[in-house]
């Protein structure tokens, strides 16, 4: 079992959960998605960008078999980058 954390700005926690469900996971609670051989735990905070702008930053901690995490994180990141920018 391996854990990897990634942070994404400009997307909502709700959207991130939707992406993970679309990638084969099932929402367990308001911040956890279980994909069988992987689990993702999500949290969201506001971060400052410059003197007046704030963005939502979603932290995702992926846990699971490294062979399952590699394609999952790549696919999720692709979806998150399109949404955020």
ABEGO torsion letter per residue (X at the ends): XBBBBBBBBGBBAAAAAAAAAAAGBBBABAABBBAGABBBBBBBBBBBBEAABBBBBBBBBBBEBAAAAAAAAAAAAAAAAAAAX
